[in-house]
Amino acid sequence: MTVHDMGRASDEDAALDAMLAAWAARHSPSDEQLETARRAILREGEGTSDVALAEAVLPLEWWERFFADLNSGMRRAASLDSVFSMLSTSAA
Amino acid sequence: MEQGRGLADRFNALYDRHARPVHAYFFGHTGDDEVASDLMQETFLRVWRHRADLEDMPEERQRYWLFGIGRNLLTDYYRRRAVRQIVTDCETESLEARPDPATERAREARDEALDVDAAIARLPEDLRVVLAMSALGEMTSGEIGQVLGRPAGTVRYQLSQARHALAEMLHLAEGATVRGGAWQEVGA
């Protein structure tokens, strides 16, 4: 490589570096865009955890219905038990 | 609570350090700013959902883990795009006119214009990715190599090849001898 060639190659490198820097500036997200994206990620991420939490914790109405059903079920079982015991006594 | 705060800080530090490199990785592959931003966001959303895994994870491992998530998302993206492409091809096949050779030549000539975006878009994908990760993501060849699973020397060679090809496409190298090891890393 001659001195002339080296000079030309170095000019070419500088020109290419400048073009690549401009290209990177055109396509690289700005700080503001990255911040907006971060907020969107956290919002969406937190939103998902809230939904997961809501799904995991059953609402109060569900528990009230559950205990009411359980209570009436136990009462029914107790009264049936007394009917059965009465029937068995009279049969004997 | 304290642990949650610590993990959030860890997530934010990871985001600050790697958001640009991850974006550059996706941009290098897809050549589309919007797609790259969406995929970058999706990657960090997954990281956020699995932020507990970040605890006690060494920094080097974090980068590998993060880009592993990115790689999976990219595979999904290509798969979805391929399906969409098949559907689009089927829909437009009957309507599309046969390309006129003269128009094709004109289009090719236009593609050969001195446009950096077009030239970079025409680079082979593996060269475009390392170029994007270096120029946009400001990553060293060692870091790129670690993420892509290539030796740093191979990455340096590919960067040099990418520059060589670009110089030729942009007619910068006309009559000049392009030096093999011309690439200089940022901050090196």
Interface residues (C-beta under 8 A of the other chain):
Chain A: M1 D5 R8 A9 E12 D13 A15 L16 M19 L20 A21 A22 W23 A24 R26 H27 S28 P29 Q33 L34 A37 R38 A40 I41 L42 E44 G45 T48
Chain B: N12 Y15 A19 R20 H23 A24 F27 D33 S37 M40 Q41 F44 L45 W48 R49 V116 D117 I120 L131 A132 A135 L136 R163 L166 A167 L170 L172 A173 G175 A176 T177 V178 R179 A182 Q184
